[in-house]
Amino acid sequence: MSKKSKKVKATSVLPMAATGGFFIGLGLGALMGNALIVMAIGVAIGCVLGYSIDKKNGITYGRRSH
């Protein structure tokens, strides 16, 4: 019996990167005394980083053409 290799679907990195940016921004914001702005910047950087990784991996966020 031969085993057929399954193709693993690519998963999105964006939610994990945005959550990581949130927690890093929360920690740095508490150290700097301005949590809201630093937290928002961390989430924004995480989203940009996650989107660029997803785009490189071929994950789309719009409608798929049939």
Buried (B, 14 or more C-beta within 10 A) or exposed (E): EEEEEEEEEEEBBBEEBBEBBBEBBBBBBEEEEEBEEBBBBBBEBBBBBBBEBBEEEEBEEEEEEE
